[in-house]
Amino acid sequence: MQITIHNPNKLPTVDYRDVNPLQDHLKDLSDQNYQKLKEILTRRGVIVPFFLWKEPKTGELYFIDGHQRQLVMNDLDMNDNGSRLIPYILIDAKDKKDAKLKLLEITSQFGKITQEGFDEFLALAELPELEVLETVSFDALPHMSYDQPDKKEKKRQILCCPECGFEGEMNDYKRRYEEKLHP
C-alpha cells in the first residue's frame, strides 16, 4: 500500500526509518485504533508534519510527535511505491529530558470533547456521521459509545531494545535483524 506524503510548504524531509523513538511506552495503540490509523494514512496520506528533536551532540533525530504514524508506515512496507521522506518541524529542546517534557506537553489533551459539542460540530461542519465514526477514535471518551464495547481488542506490544533504542513489535526486530540493521 502506498501512503501519500503531503508537504505543501516544502518543509525539510527525512526518511522516517532514520528517526528514533522518544516516548518509550507512554501510549498504547489498540488493534482497532491501529487499523483506523492505517486506513486514514492510506486514504488521506500524511497531512501533518512530524515534530522532531535533534540531539545537539550527536545530531540524531527523535520523534516528539508521530510515533504511531511511524509504526503504521513501518508495517506497510512502502517499498518503491511510496515516499519514505516525511516533512518535519524541529522542536527546540536543550536535552533529552527537556524534549520528553515537550513531548508530554504536545501530546496532552486539556480539552474534553462532549457529546453536545461533538454533535454540534458534525452538524455545522456538515460531516457525515458514519465517515467521522470510521475515522475518529473515541477511546478516551467513555461517555461516547460509538465503538462496540463487547469486542475484546488485542493490544499491540511494543518492545524497546536497550542496546540501540529501537522501538517496535517483534516482527520489526526480526526484519531489522535479518537486514543486519539491529545488533
Backbone bond lengths (Angstrom), bond angles and torsions (degrees), N, CA, C in turn:
res aa  C-N    CA-C-N  psi(-1)  N-CA   C-N-CA  omega(-1)  CA-C   N-CA-C  phi
1 M - - - 1.449 - - 1.516 109.80 -
2 Q 1.273 115.22 145.60 1.458 120.86 -178.89 1.521 110.35 -106.20
3 I 1.315 115.17 139.02 1.459 121.30 174.93 1.513 107.70 -113.51
4 T 1.311 116.24 126.90 1.457 121.23 176.87 1.523 108.74 -79.57
5 I 1.309 116.19 133.94 1.459 121.47 178.06 1.528 106.91 -106.54
6 H 1.326 116.00 111.40 1.468 121.04 179.40 1.528 109.17 -87.33
7 N 1.334 116.00 133.41 1.460 120.85 178.83 1.534 108.78 -148.86
8 P 1.339 117.38 63.00 1.471 119.70 -175.02 1.523 113.75 -66.40
9 N 1.305 117.98 -23.67 1.467 120.78 -178.64 1.517 112.75 -93.19
10 K 1.319 116.41 6.30 1.475 122.74 178.05 1.525 111.68 53.63
11 L 1.335 115.25 48.49 1.455 120.92 175.76 1.526 109.34 -69.65
12 P 1.324 117.76 160.77 1.472 118.45 175.15 1.530 109.35 -61.45
13 T 1.325 116.33 154.25 1.460 121.13 -179.52 1.521 110.27 -127.21
14 V 1.328 114.30 158.65 1.455 121.55 176.48 1.524 107.43 -149.32
15 D 1.318 116.57 151.32 1.458 121.00 174.78 1.529 107.45 -67.00
16 Y 1.326 116.57 121.79 1.466 120.32 -175.60 1.526 112.24 -59.97
17 R 1.327 118.20 -23.32 1.462 121.36 179.87 1.526 111.72 -72.55
18 D 1.346 116.59 -15.35 1.463 120.82 -179.72 1.525 113.16 -94.20
19 V 1.337 116.72 5.79 1.458 120.85 -178.71 1.524 108.58 -104.65
20 N 1.322 115.69 135.20 1.464 122.48 -177.00 1.524 111.61 -88.64
21 P 1.340 117.24 148.30 1.461 119.92 175.16 1.526 110.29 -74.18
22 L 1.313 116.20 152.57 1.468 121.10 179.46 1.521 111.50 -126.55
23 Q 1.333 117.60 -20.18 1.458 119.02 -171.54 1.526 114.11 -87.75
24 D 1.321 118.85 -3.15 1.467 121.69 -178.94 1.526 109.23 53.32
25 H 1.321 118.62 -127.35 1.464 122.02 -177.30 1.526 111.08 -108.03
26 L 1.316 116.23 37.11 1.459 122.15 -178.64 1.524 111.78 -61.39
27 K 1.330 117.47 -42.50 1.461 121.31 -177.02 1.521 110.28 -118.73
28 D 1.312 114.35 154.71 1.452 122.02 175.01 1.528 107.21 -115.70
29 L 1.304 116.73 136.41 1.464 121.30 179.90 1.520 108.12 -113.90
30 S 1.336 116.54 108.61 1.465 120.69 -179.54 1.526 109.47 -66.95
31 D 1.309 116.03 160.16 1.465 120.31 177.34 1.526 110.93 -58.81
32 Q 1.328 116.21 -41.82 1.462 120.28 -179.19 1.526 110.81 -61.69
33 N 1.327 117.97 -45.32 1.462 120.52 179.88 1.523 111.90 -72.67
34 Y 1.321 117.13 -31.08 1.460 120.58 173.58 1.530 109.31 -59.81
35 Q 1.337 116.36 -46.58 1.467 120.49 -179.89 1.524 111.32 -63.71
36 K 1.343 117.38 -39.63 1.470 120.19 177.53 1.519 110.46 -62.98
37 L 1.321 116.83 -44.83 1.467 120.40 179.95 1.520 110.51 -64.52
38 K 1.312 117.40 -40.23 1.469 121.65 177.85 1.526 110.64 -61.35
39 E 1.335 116.84 -43.94 1.462 120.93 178.57 1.527 111.35 -63.67
40 I 1.330 116.04 -41.52 1.468 120.09 179.39 1.522 109.94 -63.10
41 L 1.327 117.41 -47.12 1.464 120.54 -177.66 1.527 111.78 -65.16
42 T 1.333 117.85 -37.98 1.465 118.86 179.73 1.518 111.56 -75.53
43 R 1.332 117.11 -30.29 1.463 120.44 -179.54 1.525 112.23 -82.19
44 R 1.331 117.50 -45.28 1.466 121.13 -172.45 1.528 113.35 -110.08
45 G 1.324 117.44 -16.92 1.456 120.68 -178.68 1.517 112.12 82.54
46 V 1.316 114.88 -175.18 1.463 120.98 175.82 1.526 106.13 -84.39
47 I 1.331 116.87 113.52 1.462 121.02 -174.32 1.519 113.27 -108.24
48 V 1.335 116.90 -10.94 1.466 121.54 -179.33 1.525 107.56 -125.20
49 P 1.326 117.89 133.71 1.466 118.69 178.82 1.528 111.89 -64.28
50 F 1.291 115.21 157.39 1.461 122.28 176.85 1.521 108.67 -83.18
51 F 1.318 117.20 148.45 1.467 121.98 173.07 1.521 107.12 -99.50
52 L 1.330 115.21 123.77 1.461 120.93 -178.45 1.518 110.46 -123.97
53 W 1.310 114.92 156.72 1.465 122.11 172.78 1.525 107.60 -121.11
54 K 1.329 115.78 136.60 1.459 121.18 179.20 1.524 108.37 -105.14
55 E 1.329 115.47 118.79 1.464 121.32 179.83 1.529 107.93 -66.83
56 P 1.325 117.92 122.21 1.472 120.60 -172.50 1.523 115.26 -60.78
57 K 1.322 117.65 -37.62 1.477 119.71 -175.23 1.522 112.64 -77.61
58 T 1.339 117.06 -42.54 1.466 120.25 -174.62 1.527 113.36 -99.89
59 G 1.328 116.57 -20.36 1.459 120.32 -176.76 1.523 113.26 79.37
60 E 1.350 117.16 3.65 1.462 120.16 179.12 1.521 110.36 -68.77
61 L 1.339 114.84 145.74 1.459 121.06 178.94 1.525 109.87 -99.35
62 Y 1.340 115.25 142.10 1.464 122.67 179.55 1.520 109.35 -129.32
63 F 1.339 115.71 142.68 1.462 120.23 174.58 1.522 109.82 -72.79
64 I 1.321 116.92 127.50 1.456 121.22 165.76 1.523 107.17 -98.06
65 D 1.323 116.58 -34.45 1.460 122.45 177.04 1.522 107.42 -140.43
66 G 1.335 116.52 133.38 1.455 120.06 177.03 1.518 113.93 124.34
67 H 1.325 117.85 9.50 1.458 120.80 -177.90 1.530 112.98 -58.72
68 Q 1.330 116.43 -45.83 1.463 119.11 -178.31 1.528 111.30 -69.63
69 R 1.329 117.39 -37.49 1.471 119.51 177.34 1.518 109.93 -62.79
70 Q 1.332 116.72 -40.94 1.465 119.96 178.89 1.528 110.42 -63.48
71 L 1.319 117.33 -40.73 1.464 121.34 179.34 1.527 110.58 -59.30
72 V 1.328 116.57 -46.65 1.465 120.53 179.21 1.523 110.02 -64.86
73 M 1.317 117.66 -44.24 1.461 120.56 -179.17 1.523 110.99 -62.91
74 N 1.331 118.05 -39.06 1.469 120.98 175.89 1.522 110.58 -60.12
75 D 1.316 116.23 -44.63 1.459 120.86 -176.67 1.525 113.26 -69.14
76 L 1.316 117.53 -27.27 1.468 119.98 -177.13 1.525 113.07 -76.79
77 D 1.327 117.44 -12.96 1.457 121.19 179.52 1.524 110.93 47.33
78 M 1.300 115.11 78.41 1.463 121.13 -171.35 1.526 114.23 -71.19
79 N 1.313 119.14 -11.76 1.464 122.90 178.78 1.524 111.96 43.74
80 D 1.322 116.67 -138.35 1.462 120.54 -179.15 1.525 111.87 -91.50
81 N 1.335 117.49 -1.23 1.464 121.02 -174.25 1.516 113.49 -79.36
82 G 1.299 117.95 -25.33 1.456 119.75 -175.48 1.509 110.87 -135.29
83 S 1.288 114.81 164.98 1.448 120.09 179.52 1.516 110.71 -81.06
84 R 1.286 115.90 143.46 1.461 121.34 173.33 1.527 110.04 -102.93
85 L 1.319 116.66 1.34 1.460 121.11 -178.37 1.521 109.60 -88.87
86 I 1.318 115.50 115.54 1.461 120.69 -177.96 1.526 109.77 -104.12
87 P 1.339 117.47 140.67 1.459 119.99 175.39 1.534 109.11 -74.34
88 Y 1.322 115.38 144.91 1.461 117.46 -178.85 1.522 111.26 -143.68
89 I 1.322 112.96 159.97 1.459 122.83 173.19 1.513 106.14 -122.89
90 L 1.326 116.34 129.01 1.458 119.89 178.42 1.523 110.31 -79.36
91 I 1.319 115.33 133.41 1.452 122.54 175.23 1.525 106.89 -102.71
92 D 1.305 116.75 128.06 1.456 121.91 -178.25 1.527 110.52 -76.20
93 A 1.315 116.82 127.91 1.464 122.78 175.54 1.523 107.42 -149.99
94 K 1.323 116.08 140.58 1.472 119.17 -175.37 1.528 113.24 -75.41
95 D 1.339 116.87 -27.44 1.461 121.16 179.32 1.520 109.17 -159.16
96 K 1.338 115.95 -178.60 1.466 120.72 -176.54 1.530 111.48 -63.17
97 K 1.322 117.07 -37.90 1.467 120.87 179.01 1.535 110.10 -61.54
98 D 1.318 116.47 -45.89 1.462 121.45 178.62 1.533 110.47 -64.49
99 A 1.331 116.94 -38.55 1.473 120.79 178.35 1.523 110.72 -64.00
100 K 1.339 116.99 -39.63 1.466 120.02 179.01 1.528 111.06 -68.61
101 L 1.319 117.59 -36.30 1.464 119.95 175.61 1.531 110.71 -63.13
102 K 1.324 116.17 -40.76 1.460 120.05 178.92 1.526 110.92 -68.50
103 L 1.329 116.89 -34.26 1.459 121.15 174.94 1.525 109.56 -58.79
104 L 1.335 116.86 -45.77 1.464 120.49 178.88 1.522 111.36 -62.74
105 E 1.322 116.93 -40.66 1.470 120.49 179.45 1.530 110.91 -63.77
106 I 1.315 116.35 -41.85 1.462 120.95 -177.47 1.521 111.44 -70.40
107 T 1.335 117.50 -39.02 1.466 119.77 -175.74 1.527 113.04 -88.43
108 S 1.311 118.30 -7.69 1.466 120.71 178.66 1.525 110.31 -70.77
109 Q 1.301 115.72 144.02 1.461 121.38 176.58 1.521 107.67 -115.96
110 F 1.303 115.53 111.21 1.452 120.06 -177.59 1.522 111.65 -91.77
111 G 1.309 116.96 -30.62 1.458 120.73 177.41 1.518 110.00 -86.03
112 K 1.304 116.09 156.39 1.458 121.53 -179.97 1.529 109.00 -123.99
113 I 1.319 116.40 129.91 1.454 120.83 176.83 1.522 108.00 -75.95
114 T 1.307 115.97 128.44 1.459 120.59 175.65 1.522 108.71 -103.37
115 Q 1.315 115.94 159.13 1.464 119.84 178.24 1.525 110.30 -60.03
116 E 1.328 117.07 -44.57 1.459 121.26 -179.44 1.530 111.10 -63.11
117 G 1.311 116.68 -45.43 1.460 120.75 179.10 1.517 112.04 -63.58
118 F 1.338 116.62 -40.01 1.457 121.75 179.21 1.528 110.84 -64.52
119 D 1.322 116.17 -46.24 1.465 120.26 179.39 1.528 111.28 -61.45
120 E 1.333 116.34 -42.02 1.464 120.68 178.92 1.526 110.50 -65.16
121 F 1.313 116.98 -41.58 1.460 121.55 178.22 1.523 110.57 -59.25
122 L 1.340 116.63 -47.03 1.465 120.68 178.87 1.521 111.47 -59.52
123 A 1.330 116.07 -44.09 1.461 120.36 -177.72 1.520 111.47 -66.05
124 L 1.329 117.51 -45.84 1.466 120.89 -177.59 1.528 111.99 -70.88
125 A 1.331 116.10 -33.81 1.462 119.85 -178.80 1.521 111.58 -83.15
126 E 1.324 116.23 -9.90 1.460 122.15 -177.96 1.523 111.80 55.50
127 L 1.327 114.75 41.64 1.462 120.88 178.57 1.524 109.20 -93.76
128 P 1.319 117.44 135.36 1.462 119.11 176.88 1.528 110.34 -68.46
129 E 1.331 116.07 128.86 1.467 120.66 -175.01 1.518 112.29 -57.57
130 L 1.323 118.45 -42.05 1.453 121.49 -177.81 1.526 110.99 -59.79
131 E 1.333 117.41 -45.44 1.465 120.87 179.67 1.525 110.75 -62.43
132 V 1.312 117.25 -41.02 1.459 121.03 179.53 1.521 110.31 -65.45
133 L 1.313 116.91 -43.58 1.463 120.52 -178.40 1.520 112.00 -65.93
134 E 1.326 117.46 -29.33 1.461 120.71 177.02 1.521 111.46 -75.73
135 T 1.321 117.48 -18.31 1.458 122.26 -174.89 1.520 113.26 -101.17
136 V 1.320 117.03 -43.59 1.454 121.99 -171.13 1.520 110.98 -88.27
137 S 1.327 116.29 144.06 1.454 121.50 175.35 1.518 109.17 -99.63
138 F 1.318 115.81 130.54 1.458 120.81 -179.82 1.525 111.25 -109.87
139 D 1.333 118.43 23.64 1.460 121.26 -178.11 1.520 112.93 -54.76
140 A 1.309 117.00 -39.08 1.459 120.38 -175.63 1.523 112.04 -86.57
141 L 1.313 117.01 5.79 1.453 120.97 -176.37 1.523 109.87 -119.44
142 P 1.327 117.55 82.76 1.467 119.57 -174.53 1.520 113.47 -64.26
143 H 1.336 118.04 -22.78 1.457 120.10 -178.73 1.530 112.26 -75.57
144 M 1.340 117.55 -13.31 1.463 120.91 178.26 1.514 107.90 -102.40
145 S 1.299 117.15 124.31 1.458 120.06 -175.88 1.524 110.70 -114.48
146 Y 1.320 116.97 50.96 1.459 120.26 -179.95 1.528 111.87 -77.37
147 D 1.326 116.74 -31.00 1.457 119.63 178.36 1.529 108.62 -84.83
148 Q 1.319 116.12 153.37 1.454 119.87 -179.52 1.519 109.84 -77.39
149 P 1.342 118.80 113.71 1.453 121.12 -174.70 1.515 114.52 -72.69
150 D 1.344 118.55 -16.51 1.446 119.34 -176.35 1.524 113.35 -81.22
151 K 1.305 117.40 -10.65 1.457 120.72 178.50 1.526 109.11 -80.58
152 K 1.314 116.38 128.18 1.465 119.93 176.42 1.519 107.75 -89.51
153 E 1.333 114.80 130.46 1.457 119.70 -177.96 1.517 110.53 -98.63
154 K 1.297 114.85 141.15 1.451 120.26 173.35 1.525 107.36 -86.44
155 K 1.302 117.30 125.46 1.460 122.06 -179.20 1.522 109.15 -78.96
156 R 1.334 115.72 141.38 1.457 121.33 176.11 1.513 107.36 -81.93
157 Q 1.304 117.04 125.95 1.446 120.34 -179.63 1.524 108.95 -98.69
158 I 1.327 114.55 120.96 1.455 121.10 -179.60 1.514 108.11 -103.51
159 L 1.324 116.22 131.45 1.460 121.96 179.43 1.520 109.41 -108.57
160 C 1.313 116.20 151.74 1.459 121.28 178.27 1.520 108.45 -126.43
161 C 1.331 116.65 125.92 1.461 121.64 179.66 1.525 109.63 -77.64
162 P 1.332 118.54 123.77 1.464 120.18 -179.73 1.528 112.96 -69.55
163 E 1.349 117.44 -20.31 1.458 120.16 -178.42 1.524 113.07 -80.20
164 C 1.343 115.66 -48.96 1.467 118.15 -174.43 1.527 113.37 -112.38
165 G 1.356 117.51 -10.37 1.454 120.23 178.84 1.520 114.01 84.38
166 F 1.357 118.67 0.43 1.457 119.99 179.85 1.518 109.29 -62.88
167 E 1.331 115.60 137.76 1.456 121.95 -179.33 1.511 108.94 -121.24
168 G 1.331 117.45 128.53 1.447 120.55 178.32 1.507 111.88 177.58
169 E 1.323 115.85 -178.19 1.449 120.92 178.40 1.524 109.34 -81.97
170 M 1.338 116.11 168.58 1.457 120.77 -176.65 1.524 111.27 -57.10
171 N 1.349 118.37 -39.74 1.464 119.48 -179.39 1.532 111.18 -65.60
172 D 1.347 117.49 -28.55 1.462 120.59 175.56 1.526 109.96 -66.55
173 Y 1.344 116.29 -42.84 1.460 120.13 178.63 1.523 110.68 -61.96
174 K 1.344 116.44 -43.67 1.459 120.51 -179.62 1.529 110.79 -60.32
175 R 1.344 116.17 -45.94 1.464 120.38 179.59 1.518 110.90 -61.99
176 R 1.346 116.59 -45.86 1.465 120.22 -179.12 1.530 111.16 -64.20
177 Y 1.339 117.15 -36.95 1.445 121.05 179.28 1.524 110.24 -66.62
178 E 1.337 116.37 -43.75 1.459 120.69 179.45 1.530 111.43 -65.15
179 E 1.316 117.16 -33.29 1.465 120.98 179.60 1.527 112.22 -87.17
180 K 1.315 116.14 7.07 1.482 122.77 179.13 1.529 112.01 60.96
181 L 1.357 116.43 31.19 1.457 121.36 177.97 1.527 110.74 -97.46
182 H 1.325 116.87 -9.71 1.465 121.38 -175.82 1.522 108.39 -124.44
183 P 1.333 117.96 139.02 1.486 119.21 -179.35 1.511 113.62 -62.60
